[in-house]
Amino acid sequence: MAHSSRRQGPACYRLRVEAHLDDHWSASFSDLTLTRGSDGTTSLSGPVSDQAELHGLLMKIRDLGVTLISVAVIDPSQTVDHGPDSVDDQ
């Protein structure tokens, strides 16, 4: 399997889950911004240094018992979702 050298630094990701995560979960996802959507979802956005860190985040979400909706690589300027359906409780 060939390895890609496209990414030199951390990538920014947005992980969406099917639940509103309370503020006390912010410590578990320290480098990510939690944004609650009016549709009952939470987006966790921010830099992820490598695939090992990403898999660690996915395991934390699994351990919380919430449904993972999506994982997307995003532009660093989009780490906070201020769209019409978001409710930023930060």
PDB file of N, CA, C and O in Angstrom:
ATOM      1  N   MET A   1       0.840  -1.169   0.000  1.00  0.00           N
ATOM      2  CA  MET A   1       0.000   0.000   0.000  1.00  0.00           C
ATOM      3  C   MET A   1       0.890   1.238   0.000  1.00  0.00           C
ATOM      4  O   MET A   1       1.796   1.343   0.826  1.00  0.00           O
ATOM      5  N   ALA A   2       0.653   2.154  -0.889  1.00  0.00           N
ATOM      6  CA  ALA A   2       1.436   3.380  -0.986  1.00  0.00           C
ATOM      7  C   ALA A   2       0.962   4.387   0.054  1.00  0.00           C
ATOM      8  O   ALA A   2      -0.229   4.471   0.353  1.00  0.00           O
ATOM      9  N   HIS A   3       1.902   5.147   0.599  1.00  0.00           N
ATOM     10  CA  HIS A   3       1.574   6.178   1.570  1.00  0.00           C
ATOM     11  C   HIS A   3       1.542   7.524   0.868  1.00  0.00           C
ATOM     12  O   HIS A   3       2.421   7.841   0.066  1.00  0.00           O
ATOM     13  N   SER A   4       0.524   8.309   1.175  1.00  0.00           N
ATOM     14  CA  SER A   4       0.394   9.637   0.591  1.00  0.00           C
ATOM     15  C   SER A   4       1.147  10.649   1.444  1.00  0.00           C
ATOM     16  O   SER A   4       1.081  10.601   2.672  1.00  0.00           O
ATOM     17  N   SER A   5       1.849  11.549   0.808  1.00  0.00           N
ATOM     18  CA  SER A   5       2.555  12.594   1.542  1.00  0.00           C
ATOM     19  C   SER A   5       1.904  13.951   1.322  1.00  0.00           C
ATOM     20  O   SER A   5       2.551  14.985   1.487  1.00  0.00           O
ATOM     21  N   ARG A   6       0.629  13.953   0.952  1.00  0.00           N
ATOM     22  CA  ARG A   6      -0.081  15.204   0.698  1.00  0.00           C
ATOM     23  C   ARG A   6      -0.162  16.085   1.923  1.00  0.00           C
ATOM     24  O   ARG A   6       0.092  17.286   1.827  1.00  0.00           O
ATOM     25  N   ARG A   7      -0.510  15.527   3.080  1.00  0.00           N
ATOM     26  CA  ARG A   7      -0.709  16.311   4.297  1.00  0.00           C
ATOM     27  C   ARG A   7       0.582  16.382   5.089  1.00  0.00           C
ATOM     28  O   ARG A   7       1.156  15.355   5.451  1.00  0.00           O
ATOM     29  N   GLN A   8       1.037  17.593   5.356  1.00  0.00           N
ATOM     30  CA  GLN A   8       2.246  17.770   6.148  1.00  0.00           C
ATOM     31  C   GLN A   8       1.921  18.052   7.609  1.00  0.00           C
ATOM     32  O   GLN A   8       2.646  17.601   8.496  1.00  0.00           O
ATOM     33  N   GLY A   9       0.847  18.788   7.876  1.00  0.00           N
ATOM     34  CA  GLY A   9       0.478  19.149   9.235  1.00  0.00           C
ATOM     35  C   GLY A   9      -0.853  18.538   9.607  1.00  0.00           C
ATOM     36  O   GLY A   9      -1.406  17.728   8.862  1.00  0.00           O
ATOM     37  N   PRO A  10      -1.368  18.926  10.762  1.00  0.00           N
ATOM     38  CA  PRO A  10      -2.654  18.382  11.184  1.00  0.00           C
ATOM     39  C   PRO A  10      -3.772  18.837  10.253  1.00  0.00           C
ATOM     40  O   PRO A  10      -3.747  19.947   9.721  1.00  0.00           O
ATOM     41  N   ALA A  11      -4.740  17.966  10.072  1.00  0.00           N
ATOM     42  CA  ALA A  11      -5.924  18.296   9.291  1.00  0.00           C
ATOM     43  C   ALA A  11      -7.016  18.725  10.265  1.00  0.00           C
ATOM     44  O   ALA A  11      -6.982  18.354  11.439  1.00  0.00           O
ATOM     45  N   CYS A  12      -7.972  19.495   9.791  1.00  0.00           N
ATOM     46  CA  CYS A  12      -9.124  19.864  10.608  1.00  0.00           C
ATOM     47  C   CYS A  12     -10.287  18.967  10.216  1.00  0.00           C
ATOM     48  O   CYS A  12     -10.531  18.714   9.036  1.00  0.00           O
ATOM     49  N   TYR A  13     -10.989  18.498  11.220  1.00  0.00           N
ATOM     50  CA  TYR A  13     -12.115  17.596  11.013  1.00  0.00           C
ATOM     51  C   TYR A  13     -13.366  18.135  11.681  1.00  0.00           C
ATOM     52  O   TYR A  13     -13.291  18.906  12.638  1.00  0.00           O
ATOM     53  N   ARG A  14     -14.513  17.723  11.170  1.00  0.00           N
ATOM     54  CA  ARG A  14     -15.796  17.930  11.842  1.00  0.00           C
ATOM     55  C   ARG A  14     -16.437  16.560  12.001  1.00  0.00           C
ATOM     56  O   ARG A  14     -16.692  15.861  11.020  1.00  0.00           O
ATOM     57  N   LEU A  15     -16.695  16.187  13.251  1.00  0.00           N
ATOM     58  CA  LEU A  15     -17.381  14.942  13.565  1.00  0.00           C
ATOM     59  C   LEU A  15     -18.763  15.324  14.081  1.00  0.00           C
ATOM     60  O   LEU A  15     -18.873  16.128  15.006  1.00  0.00           O
ATOM     61  N   ARG A  16     -19.808  14.767  13.504  1.00  0.00           N
ATOM     62  CA  ARG A  16     -21.178  15.061  13.954  1.00  0.00           C
ATOM     63  C   ARG A  16     -21.753  13.838  14.628  1.00  0.00           C
ATOM     64  O   ARG A  16     -21.635  12.718  14.130  1.00  0.00           O
ATOM     65  N   VAL A  17     -22.388  14.071  15.788  1.00  0.00           N
ATOM     66  CA  VAL A  17     -23.030  12.994  16.525  1.00  0.00           C
ATOM     67  C   VAL A  17     -24.496  13.324  16.736  1.00  0.00           C
ATOM     68  O   VAL A  17     -24.901  14.486  16.730  1.00  0.00           O
ATOM     69  N   GLU A  18     -25.277  12.274  16.923  1.00  0.00           N
ATOM     70  CA  GLU A  18     -26.723  12.403  17.065  1.00  0.00           C
ATOM     71  C   GLU A  18     -27.095  12.556  18.538  1.00  0.00           C
ATOM     72  O   GLU A  18     -27.712  11.671  19.130  1.00  0.00           O
ATOM     73  N   ALA A  19     -26.715  13.677  19.112  1.00  0.00           N
ATOM     74  CA  ALA A  19     -27.042  13.995  20.507  1.00  0.00           C
ATOM     75  C   ALA A  19     -26.489  15.372  20.827  1.00  0.00           C
ATOM     76  O   ALA A  19     -25.572  15.852  20.161  1.00  0.00           O
ATOM     77  N   HIS A  20     -27.042  15.999  21.835  1.00  0.00           N
ATOM     78  CA  HIS A  20     -26.450  17.217  22.370  1.00  0.00           C
ATOM     79  C   HIS A  20     -25.518  16.807  23.491  1.00  0.00           C
ATOM     80  O   HIS A  20     -25.965  16.285  24.513  1.00  0.00           O
ATOM     81  N   LEU A  21     -24.221  17.040  23.310  1.00  0.00           N
ATOM     82  CA  LEU A  21     -23.247  16.731  24.348  1.00  0.00           C
ATOM     83  C   LEU A  21     -23.182  17.901  25.324  1.00  0.00           C
ATOM     84  O   LEU A  21     -23.104  19.057  24.907  1.00  0.00           O
ATOM     85  N   ASP A  22     -23.213  17.604  26.610  1.00  0.00           N
ATOM     86  CA  ASP A  22     -23.132  18.632  27.645  1.00  0.00           C
ATOM     87  C   ASP A  22     -21.733  19.239  27.692  1.00  0.00           C
ATOM     88  O   ASP A  22     -20.772  18.670  27.173  1.00  0.00           O
ATOM     89  N   ASP A  23     -21.643  20.413  28.330  1.00  0.00           N
ATOM     90  CA  ASP A  23     -20.370  21.121  28.426  1.00  0.00           C
ATOM     91  C   ASP A  23     -19.277  20.309  29.103  1.00  0.00           C
ATOM     92  O   ASP A  23     -18.102  20.487  28.783  1.00  0.00           O
ATOM     93  N   HIS A  24     -19.630  19.417  30.037  1.00  0.00           N
ATOM     94  CA  HIS A  24     -18.587  18.675  30.742  1.00  0.00           C
ATOM     95  C   HIS A  24     -17.824  17.722  29.823  1.00  0.00           C
ATOM     96  O   HIS A  24     -16.763  17.229  30.206  1.00  0.00           O
ATOM     97  N   TRP A  25     -18.333  17.451  28.630  1.00  0.00           N
ATOM     98  CA  TRP A  25     -17.612  16.602  27.672  1.00  0.00           C
ATOM     99  C   TRP A  25     -16.526  17.379  26.942  1.00  0.00           C
ATOM    100  O   TRP A  25     -15.684  16.776  26.277  1.00  0.00           O
ATOM    101  N   SER A  26     -16.527  18.700  27.052  1.00  0.00           N
ATOM    102  CA  SER A  26     -15.501  19.513  26.380  1.00  0.00           C
ATOM    103  C   SER A  26     -14.096  19.102  26.796  1.00  0.00           C
ATOM    104  O   SER A  26     -13.184  19.112  25.970  1.00  0.00           O
ATOM    105  N   ALA A  27     -13.903  18.739  28.069  1.00  0.00           N
ATOM    106  CA  ALA A  27     -12.579  18.335  28.545  1.00  0.00           C
ATOM    107  C   ALA A  27     -12.093  17.066  27.844  1.00  0.00           C
ATOM    108  O   ALA A  27     -10.895  16.909  27.608  1.00  0.00           O
ATOM    109  N   SER A  28     -13.013  16.165  27.511  1.00  0.00           N
ATOM    110  CA  SER A  28     -12.638  14.920  26.828  1.00  0.00           C
ATOM    111  C   SER A  28     -12.202  15.173  25.391  1.00  0.00           C
ATOM    112  O   SER A  28     -11.455  14.385  24.810  1.00  0.00           O
ATOM    113  N   PHE A  29     -12.671  16.267  24.828  1.00  0.00           N
ATOM    114  CA  PHE A  29     -12.360  16.617  23.438  1.00  0.00           C
ATOM    115  C   PHE A  29     -11.672  17.978  23.436  1.00  0.00           C
ATOM    116  O   PHE A  29     -12.116  18.898  22.749  1.00  0.00           O
ATOM    117  N   SER A  30     -10.589  18.111  24.203  1.00  0.00           N
ATOM    118  CA  SER A  30      -9.975  19.391  24.540  1.00  0.00           C
ATOM    119  C   SER A  30      -9.649  20.305  23.361  1.00  0.00           C
ATOM    120  O   SER A  30      -9.859  21.514  23.459  1.00  0.00           O
ATOM    121  N   ASP A  31      -9.150  19.771  22.263  1.00  0.00           N
ATOM    122  CA  ASP A  31      -8.767  20.627  21.144  1.00  0.00           C
ATOM    123  C   ASP A  31      -9.896  20.869  20.155  1.00  0.00           C
ATOM    124  O   ASP A  31      -9.712  21.578  19.166  1.00  0.00           O
ATOM    125  N   LEU A  32     -11.056  20.289  20.410  1.00  0.00           N
ATOM    126  CA  LEU A  32     -12.179  20.430  19.493  1.00  0.00           C
ATOM    127  C   LEU A  32     -13.231  21.378  20.060  1.00  0.00           C
ATOM    128  O   LEU A  32     -13.425  21.457  21.273  1.00  0.00           O
ATOM    129  N   THR A  33     -13.901  22.090  19.172  1.00  0.00           N
ATOM    130  CA  THR A  33     -14.987  22.979  19.548  1.00  0.00           C
ATOM    131  C   THR A  33     -16.294  22.217  19.426  1.00  0.00           C
ATOM    132  O   THR A  33     -16.581  21.650  18.372  1.00  0.00           O
ATOM    133  N   LEU A  34     -17.101  22.195  20.499  1.00  0.00           N
ATOM    134  CA  LEU A  34     -18.406  21.549  20.479  1.00  0.00           C
ATOM    135  C   LEU A  34     -19.468  22.578  20.126  1.00  0.00           C
ATOM    136  O   LEU A  34     -19.574  23.617  20.777  1.00  0.00           O
ATOM    137  N   THR A  35     -20.247  22.291  19.101  1.00  0.00           N
ATOM    138  CA  THR A  35     -21.318  23.179  18.674  1.00  0.00           C
ATOM    139  C   THR A  35     -22.599  22.367  18.581  1.00  0.00           C
ATOM    140  O   THR A  35     -22.674  21.393  17.832  1.00  0.00           O
ATOM    141  N   ARG A  36     -23.598  22.768  19.338  1.00  0.00           N
ATOM    142  CA  ARG A  36     -24.882  22.057  19.342  1.00  0.00           C
ATOM    143  C   ARG A  36     -25.793  22.620  18.262  1.00  0.00           C
ATOM    144  O   ARG A  36     -25.970  23.834  18.157  1.00  0.00           O
ATOM    145  N   GLY A  37     -26.367  21.733  17.462  1.00  0.00           N
ATOM    146  CA  GLY A  37     -27.280  22.141  16.405  1.00  0.00           C
ATOM    147  C   GLY A  37     -28.718  22.114  16.883  1.00  0.00           C
ATOM    148  O   GLY A  37     -29.058  21.358  17.793  1.00  0.00           O
ATOM    149  N   SER A  38     -29.558  22.926  16.283  1.00  0.00           N
ATOM    150  CA  SER A  38     -30.977  22.960  16.649  1.00  0.00           C
ATOM    151  C   SER A  38     -31.683  21.665  16.267  1.00  0.00           C
ATOM    152  O   SER A  38     -32.819  21.431  16.678  1.00  0.00           O
ATOM    153  N   ASP A  39     -31.016  20.823  15.483  1.00  0.00           N
ATOM    154  CA  ASP A  39     -31.591  19.536  15.071  1.00  0.00           C
ATOM    155  C   ASP A  39     -31.262  18.407  16.044  1.00  0.00           C
ATOM    156  O   ASP A  39     -31.527  17.242  15.749  1.00  0.00           O
ATOM    157  N   GLY A  40     -30.684  18.741  17.208  1.00  0.00           N
ATOM    158  CA  GLY A  40     -30.369  17.733  18.208  1.00  0.00           C
ATOM    159  C   GLY A  40     -29.021  17.081  18.045  1.00  0.00           C
ATOM    160  O   GLY A  40     -28.727  16.105  18.736  1.00  0.00           O
ATOM    161  N   THR A  41     -28.189  17.586  17.151  1.00  0.00           N
ATOM    162  CA  THR A  41     -26.859  17.020  16.932  1.00  0.00           C
ATOM    163  C   THR A  41     -25.799  17.915  17.573  1.00  0.00           C
ATOM    164  O   THR A  41     -26.067  19.058  17.944  1.00  0.00           O
ATOM    165  N   THR A  42     -24.595  17.367  17.692  1.00  0.00           N
ATOM    166  CA  THR A  42     -23.433  18.143  18.132  1.00  0.00           C
ATOM    167  C   THR A  42     -22.330  17.948  17.113  1.00  0.00           C
ATOM    168  O   THR A  42     -22.067  16.826  16.679  1.00  0.00           O
ATOM    169  N   SER A  43     -21.682  19.042  16.730  1.00  0.00           N
ATOM    170  CA  SER A  43     -20.501  18.981  15.875  1.00  0.00           C
ATOM    171  C   SER A  43     -19.276  19.217  16.732  1.00  0.00           C
ATOM    172  O   SER A  43     -19.247  20.128  17.560  1.00  0.00           O
ATOM    173  N   LEU A  44     -18.264  18.389  16.527  1.00  0.00           N
ATOM    174  CA  LEU A  44     -16.972  18.547  17.187  1.00  0.00           C
ATOM    175  C   LEU A  44     -15.980  18.887  16.091  1.00  0.00           C
ATOM    176  O   LEU A  44     -15.726  18.072  15.204  1.00  0.00           O
ATOM    177  N   SER A  45     -15.417  20.088  16.146  1.00  0.00           N
ATOM    178  CA  SER A  45     -14.565  20.565  15.055  1.00  0.00           C
ATOM    179  C   SER A  45     -13.231  21.048  15.564  1.00  0.00           C
ATOM    180  O   SER A  45     -13.136  21.645  16.637  1.00  0.00           O
ATOM    181  N   GLY A  46     -12.175  20.778  14.766  1.00  0.00           N
ATOM    182  CA  GLY A  46     -10.865  21.282  15.112  1.00  0.00           C
ATOM    183  C   GLY A  46      -9.748  20.451  14.518  1.00  0.00           C
ATOM    184  O   GLY A  46      -9.990  19.522  13.747  1.00  0.00           O
ATOM    185  N   PRO A  47      -8.508  20.796  14.886  1.00  0.00           N
ATOM    186  CA  PRO A  47      -7.349  20.102  14.326  1.00  0.00           C
ATOM    187  C   PRO A  47      -7.177  18.713  14.926  1.00  0.00           C
ATOM    188  O   PRO A  47      -7.401  18.499  16.117  1.00  0.00           O
ATOM    189  N   VAL A  48      -6.777  17.781  14.079  1.00  0.00           N
ATOM    190  CA  VAL A  48      -6.467  16.413  14.483  1.00  0.00           C
ATOM    191  C   VAL A  48      -5.094  16.121  13.901  1.00  0.00           C
ATOM    192  O   VAL A  48      -4.896  16.198  12.688  1.00  0.00           O
ATOM    193  N   SER A  49      -4.141  15.783  14.774  1.00  0.00           N
ATOM    194  CA  SER A  49      -2.745  15.704  14.347  1.00  0.00           C
ATOM    195  C   SER A  49      -2.447  14.558  13.392  1.00  0.00           C
ATOM    196  O   SER A  49      -1.620  14.700  12.492  1.00  0.00           O
ATOM    197  N   ASP A  50      -3.127  13.401  13.585  1.00  0.00           N
ATOM    198  CA  ASP A  50      -2.847  12.265  12.713  1.00  0.00           C
ATOM    199  C   ASP A  50      -3.980  11.239  12.822  1.00  0.00           C
ATOM    200  O   ASP A  50      -4.945  11.434  13.561  1.00  0.00           O
ATOM    201  N   GLN A  51      -3.843  10.164  12.083  1.00  0.00           N
ATOM    202  CA  GLN A  51      -4.885   9.131  12.058  1.00  0.00           C
ATOM    203  C   GLN A  51      -5.051   8.450  13.416  1.00  0.00           C
ATOM    204  O   GLN A  51      -6.161   8.050  13.768  1.00  0.00           O
ATOM    205  N   ALA A  52      -3.981   8.312  14.173  1.00  0.00           N
ATOM    206  CA  ALA A  52      -4.083   7.699  15.497  1.00  0.00           C
ATOM    207  C   ALA A  52      -4.961   8.553  16.411  1.00  0.00           C
ATOM    208  O   ALA A  52      -5.783   8.017  17.155  1.00  0.00           O
ATOM    209  N   GLU A  53      -4.794   9.875  16.362  1.00  0.00           N
ATOM    210  CA  GLU A  53      -5.642  10.764  17.166  1.00  0.00           C
ATOM    211  C   GLU A  53      -7.087  10.688  16.702  1.00  0.00           C
ATOM    212  O   GLU A  53      -8.001  10.664  17.525  1.00  0.00           O
ATOM    213  N   LEU A  54      -7.303  10.650  15.389  1.00  0.00           N
ATOM    214  CA  LEU A  54      -8.665  10.543  14.856  1.00  0.00           C
ATOM    215  C   LEU A  54      -9.331   9.262  15.354  1.00  0.00           C
ATOM    216  O   LEU A  54     -10.485   9.295  15.781  1.00  0.00           O
ATOM    217  N   HIS A  55      -8.632   8.153  15.305  1.00  0.00           N
ATOM    218  CA  HIS A  55      -9.201   6.888  15.783  1.00  0.00           C
ATOM    219  C   HIS A  55      -9.477   6.937  17.281  1.00  0.00           C
ATOM    220  O   HIS A  55     -10.445   6.338  17.752  1.00  0.00           O
ATOM    221  N   GLY A  56      -8.639   7.643  18.033  1.00  0.00           N
ATOM    222  CA  GLY A  56      -8.888   7.829  19.463  1.00  0.00           C
ATOM    223  C   GLY A  56     -10.165   8.611  19.713  1.00  0.00           C
ATOM    224  O   GLY A  56     -10.933   8.283  20.618  1.00  0.00           O
ATOM    225  N   LEU A  57     -10.396   9.654  18.906  1.00  0.00           N
ATOM    226  CA  LEU A  57     -11.638  10.433  19.026  1.00  0.00           C
ATOM    227  C   LEU A  57     -12.856   9.581  18.697  1.00  0.00           C
ATOM    228  O   LEU A  57     -13.884   9.663  19.368  1.00  0.00           O
ATOM    229  N   LEU A  58     -12.728   8.763  17.659  1.00  0.00           N
ATOM    230  CA  LEU A  58     -13.833   7.885  17.276  1.00  0.00           C
ATOM    231  C   LEU A  58     -14.136   6.878  18.390  1.00  0.00           C
ATOM    232  O   LEU A  58     -15.297   6.540  18.622  1.00  0.00           O
ATOM    233  N   MET A  59     -13.099   6.401  19.075  1.00  0.00           N
ATOM    234  CA  MET A  59     -13.328   5.476  20.189  1.00  0.00           C
ATOM    235  C   MET A  59     -14.023   6.173  21.357  1.00  0.00           C
ATOM    236  O   MET A  59     -14.870   5.572  22.018  1.00  0.00           O
ATOM    237  N   LYS A  60     -13.674   7.438  21.617  1.00  0.00           N
ATOM    238  CA  LYS A  60     -14.355   8.191  22.678  1.00  0.00           C
ATOM    239  C   LYS A  60     -15.834   8.339  22.358  1.00  0.00           C
ATOM    240  O   LYS A  60     -16.686   8.180  23.232  1.00  0.00           O
ATOM    241  N   ILE A  61     -16.134   8.643  21.101  1.00  0.00           N
ATOM    242  CA  ILE A  61     -17.536   8.787  20.689  1.00  0.00           C
ATOM    243  C   ILE A  61     -18.259   7.455  20.840  1.00  0.00           C
ATOM    244  O   ILE A  61     -19.389   7.411  21.327  1.00  0.00           O
ATOM    245  N   ARG A  62     -17.619   6.381  20.427  1.00  0.00           N
ATOM    246  CA  ARG A  62     -18.200   5.048  20.594  1.00  0.00           C
ATOM    247  C   ARG A  62     -18.486   4.760  22.061  1.00  0.00           C
ATOM    248  O   ARG A  62     -19.556   4.259  22.406  1.00  0.00           O
ATOM    249  N   ASP A  63     -17.522   5.078  22.924  1.00  0.00           N
ATOM    250  CA  ASP A  63     -17.658   4.803  24.350  1.00  0.00           C
ATOM    251  C   ASP A  63     -18.766   5.633  25.003  1.00  0.00           C
ATOM    252  O   ASP A  63     -19.332   5.219  26.015  1.00  0.00           O
ATOM    253  N   LEU A  64     -19.078   6.801  24.431  1.00  0.00           N
ATOM    254  CA  LEU A  64     -20.186   7.613  24.939  1.00  0.00           C
ATOM    255  C   LEU A  64     -21.533   6.978  24.610  1.00  0.00           C
ATOM    256  O   LEU A  64     -22.537   7.276  25.256  1.00  0.00           O
ATOM    257  N   GLY A  65     -21.555   6.107  23.611  1.00  0.00           N
ATOM    258  CA  GLY A  65     -22.794   5.456  23.220  1.00  0.00           C
ATOM    259  C   GLY A  65     -23.689   6.311  22.348  1.00  0.00           C
ATOM    260  O   GLY A  65     -24.884   6.038  22.234  1.00  0.00           O
ATOM    261  N   VAL A  66     -23.126   7.350  21.726  1.00  0.00           N
ATOM    262  CA  VAL A  66     -23.920   8.187  20.820  1.00  0.00           C
ATOM    263  C   VAL A  66     -23.660   7.760  19.381  1.00  0.00           C
ATOM    264  O   VAL A  66     -22.615   7.187  19.072  1.00  0.00           O
ATOM    265  N   THR A  67     -24.607   8.041  18.516  1.00  0.00           N
ATOM    266  CA  THR A  67     -24.503   7.663  17.109  1.00  0.00           C
ATOM    267  C   THR A  67     -23.650   8.674  16.350  1.00  0.00           C
ATOM    268  O   THR A  67     -23.916   9.875  16.389  1.00  0.00           O
ATOM    269  N   LEU A  68     -22.629   8.183  15.664  1.00  0.00           N
ATOM    270  CA  LEU A  68     -21.797   9.010  14.800  1.00  0.00           C
ATOM    271  C   LEU A  68     -22.525   9.202  13.479  1.00  0.00           C
ATOM    272  O   LEU A  68     -22.889   8.228  12.821  1.00  0.00           O
ATOM    273  N   ILE A  69     -22.739  10.449  13.090  1.00  0.00           N
ATOM    274  CA  ILE A  69     -23.443  10.754  11.840  1.00  0.00           C
ATOM    275  C   ILE A  69     -22.459  10.926  10.688  1.00  0.00           C
ATOM    276  O   ILE A  69     -22.657  10.378   9.604  1.00  0.00           O
ATOM    277  N   SER A  70     -21.388  11.699  10.934  1.00  0.00           N
ATOM    278  CA  SER A  70     -20.450  11.951   9.841  1.00  0.00           C
ATOM    279  C   SER A  70     -19.086  12.360  10.367  1.00  0.00           C
ATOM    280  O   SER A  70     -18.940  12.839  11.491  1.00  0.00           O
ATOM    281  N   VAL A  71     -18.082  12.150   9.503  1.00  0.00           N
ATOM    282  CA  VAL A  71     -16.711  12.607   9.736  1.00  0.00           C
ATOM    283  C   VAL A  71     -16.281  13.273   8.436  1.00  0.00           C
ATOM    284  O   VAL A  71     -16.372  12.671   7.367  1.00  0.00           O
ATOM    285  N   ALA A  72     -15.811  14.517   8.527  1.00  0.00           N
ATOM    286  CA  ALA A  72     -15.411  15.234   7.319  1.00  0.00           C
ATOM    287  C   ALA A  72     -14.157  16.051   7.573  1.00  0.00           C
ATOM    288  O   ALA A  72     -13.987  16.629   8.647  1.00  0.00           O
ATOM    289  N   VAL A  73     -13.285  16.095   6.585  1.00  0.00           N
ATOM    290  CA  VAL A  73     -12.143  17.003   6.613  1.00  0.00           C
ATOM    291  C   VAL A  73     -12.682  18.370   6.211  1.00  0.00           C
ATOM    292  O   VAL A  73     -13.395  18.500   5.216  1.00  0.00           O
ATOM    293  N   ILE A  74     -12.335  19.387   6.997  1.00  0.00           N
ATOM    294  CA  ILE A  74     -12.846  20.729   6.724  1.00  0.00           C
ATOM    295  C   ILE A  74     -11.697  21.722   6.625  1.00  0.00           C
ATOM    296  O   ILE A  74     -10.567  21.432   7.017  1.00  0.00           O
ATOM    297  N   ASP A  75     -12.005  22.887   6.100  1.00  0.00           N
ATOM    298  CA  ASP A  75     -11.063  23.995   6.054  1.00  0.00           C
ATOM    299  C   ASP A  75     -10.877  24.503   7.488  1.00  0.00           C
ATOM    300  O   ASP A  75     -11.859  24.589   8.226  1.00  0.00           O
ATOM    301  N   PRO A  76      -9.666  24.838   7.903  1.00  0.00           N
ATOM    302  CA  PRO A  76      -9.447  25.311   9.282  1.00  0.00           C
ATOM    303  C   PRO A  76     -10.319  26.505   9.674  1.00  0.00           C
ATOM    304  O   PRO A  76     -10.613  26.679  10.857  1.00  0.00           O
ATOM    305  N   SER A  77     -10.732  27.318   8.727  1.00  0.00           N
ATOM    306  CA  SER A  77     -11.583  28.476   9.046  1.00  0.00           C
ATOM    307  C   SER A  77     -13.014  28.049   9.377  1.00  0.00           C
ATOM    308  O   SER A  77     -13.808  28.879   9.821  1.00  0.00           O
ATOM    309  N   GLN A  78     -13.362  26.772   9.171  1.00  0.00           N
ATOM    310  CA  GLN A  78     -14.712  26.277   9.436  1.00  0.00           C
ATOM    311  C   GLN A  78     -14.792  25.460  10.718  1.00  0.00           C
ATOM    312  O   GLN A  78     -15.670  24.606  10.838  1.00  0.00           O
ATOM    313  N   THR A  79     -13.894  25.696  11.687  1.00  0.00           N
ATOM    314  CA  THR A  79     -13.893  24.877  12.891  1.00  0.00           C
ATOM    315  C   THR A  79     -15.084  25.176  13.796  1.00  0.00           C
ATOM    316  O   THR A  79     -15.409  24.359  14.658  1.00  0.00           O
ATOM    317  N   VAL A  80     -15.742  26.318  13.628  1.00  0.00           N
ATOM    318  CA  VAL A  80     -16.975  26.603  14.358  1.00  0.00           C
ATOM    319  C   VAL A  80     -18.084  26.774  13.345  1.00  0.00           C
ATOM    320  O   VAL A  80     -17.971  27.577  12.419  1.00  0.00           O
ATOM    321  N   ASP A  81     -19.157  26.017  13.518  1.00  0.00           N
ATOM    322  CA  ASP A  81     -20.291  26.044  12.607  1.00  0.00           C
ATOM    323  C   ASP A  81     -21.286  27.100  13.071  1.00  0.00           C
ATOM    324  O   ASP A  81     -21.941  26.927  14.099  1.00  0.00           O
ATOM    325  N   HIS A  82     -21.406  28.196  12.320  1.00  0.00           N
ATOM    326  CA  HIS A  82     -22.367  29.233  12.662  1.00  0.00           C
ATOM    327  C   HIS A  82     -23.496  29.285  11.644  1.00  0.00           C
ATOM    328  O   HIS A  82     -24.037  30.351  11.350  1.00  0.00           O
ATOM    329  N   GLY A  83     -23.841  28.124  11.112  1.00  0.00           N
ATOM    330  CA  GLY A  83     -24.927  28.037  10.144  1.00  0.00           C
ATOM    331  C   GLY A  83     -26.267  28.274  10.800  1.00  0.00           C
ATOM    332  O   GLY A  83     -26.343  28.408  12.021  1.00  0.00           O
ATOM    333  N   PRO A  84     -27.333  28.330  10.007  1.00  0.00           N
ATOM    334  CA  PRO A  84     -28.663  28.635  10.529  1.00  0.00           C
ATOM    335  C   PRO A  84     -29.194  27.604  11.507  1.00  0.00           C
ATOM    336  O   PRO A  84     -30.086  27.916  12.295  1.00  0.00           O
ATOM    337  N   ASP A  85     -28.666  26.367  11.481  1.00  0.00           N
ATOM    338  CA  ASP A  85     -29.162  25.322  12.371  1.00  0.00           C
ATOM    339  C   ASP A  85     -28.295  25.128  13.599  1.00  0.00           C
ATOM    340  O   ASP A  85     -28.536  24.211  14.384  1.00  0.00           O
ATOM    341  N   SER A  86     -27.277  25.982  13.781  1.00  0.00           N
ATOM    342  CA  SER A  86     -26.380  25.765  14.910  1.00  0.00           C
ATOM    343  C   SER A  86     -26.780  26.626  16.097  1.00  0.00           C
ATOM    344  O   SER A  86     -27.340  27.712  15.947  1.00  0.00           O
ATOM    345  N   VAL A  87     -26.479  26.112  17.272  1.00  0.00           N
ATOM    346  CA  VAL A  87     -26.682  26.819  18.514  1.00  0.00           C
ATOM    347  C   VAL A  87     -25.372  26.720  19.260  1.00  0.00           C
ATOM    348  O   VAL A  87     -25.082  25.691  19.869  1.00  0.00           O
ATOM    349  N   ASP A  88     -24.571  27.781  19.222  1.00  0.00           N
ATOM    350  CA  ASP A  88     -23.247  27.754  19.835  1.00  0.00           C
ATOM    351  C   ASP A  88     -23.372  28.118  21.293  1.00  0.00           C
ATOM    352  O   ASP A  88     -23.639  29.273  21.626  1.00  0.00           O
ATOM    353  N   ASP A  89     -23.180  27.127  22.187  1.00  0.00           N
ATOM    354  CA  ASP A  89     -23.306  27.355  23.623  1.00  0.00           C
ATOM    355  C   ASP A  89     -21.970  27.589  24.295  1.00  0.00           C
ATOM    356  O   ASP A  89     -21.861  27.421  25.510  1.00  0.00           O
ATOM    357  N   GLN A  90     -20.970  27.964  23.559  1.00  0.00           N
ATOM    358  CA  GLN A  90     -19.632  28.162  24.135  1.00  0.00           C
ATOM    359  C   GLN A  90     -19.559  29.485  24.851  1.00  0.00           C
ATOM    360  O   GLN A  90     -18.515  29.832  25.402  1.00  0.00           O
TER     361      GLN A  90
END
